[in-house]
Amino acid sequence: MPQPDFDDPDLPLTELFMAWPDMAESFMQRRMLCPGCLIAPFHAITDACLEYDLDEGAFREELQARIKP
């Protein structure tokens, strides 16, 4: 199964966590409840950043750094 496109603005958080489990740590460090949340299949990074009032660009950069080549 191919990796999902991290840059897809509609990538559901559940798919993000399945493809890159280490990313959950970035969410948990900010006390974000996204990993394990029942809404995660319907939310993307943009939604989470809006919900938690985060700078999406900065958060995406941090998450991108967790992707291992």
N, C-alpha and C positions, 0 to 999 in steps of 0.2 A: 504494500500500500504506500503510495507516494506521500511525502510530507505535505501538509497544507501550506498555503501561501500566507506567510506571516503578515504581509502587507495588505491582505484582503481586509477591507474595513468591516466586512460582515462576518468575519471568522468567529464562530461561536467560542466562548471561553472554554467550554468542555473539550472542544477539538484542540484548542491551544494547549490545555493541560495534558491531554493524551499524547500530543506530539512532543511537547517539551515539558516534562514534569517539573524540572527545576524552576520553571517560571512561577510556580505556585508560591515559592519562597518570597519573591518580590511582593506578591499580593499580601501574604501573611505578615510580612514585616511592617506593612502599613495598616495592619488590622482590618484588612478587607476580607469579607466573608465569601468572596467569589469561589474559591476552591471548595467544592462540595455543596454550593448553593443550588437550590432547585431551579433558579432562574438562569443559571449559567448557560444552559443550552440555547437560550434566547438572547443573551447579551454578548456584546463584543467589547473589545478594549475601550472603544469610545464611550459606550454606555457606562462601563465601570468608572471611567475617569470622570464622567459627568456626575455620577452618583456620589463619588467620594471627593469631588472637587479637586482633582489632580490635573497638573499640566500634562496633557496627553502626549505632546512631543517628547518631553523629558522622560516620561514613563515608558514610552515605546522604545526610546534609545536604551534604557536600562534593560528592558526585556530582550531587545535585539542582541545585546551583549551576552545573553545567556544561551543563545543558539550556537551550538557547537557545529563547526563545519564538517 
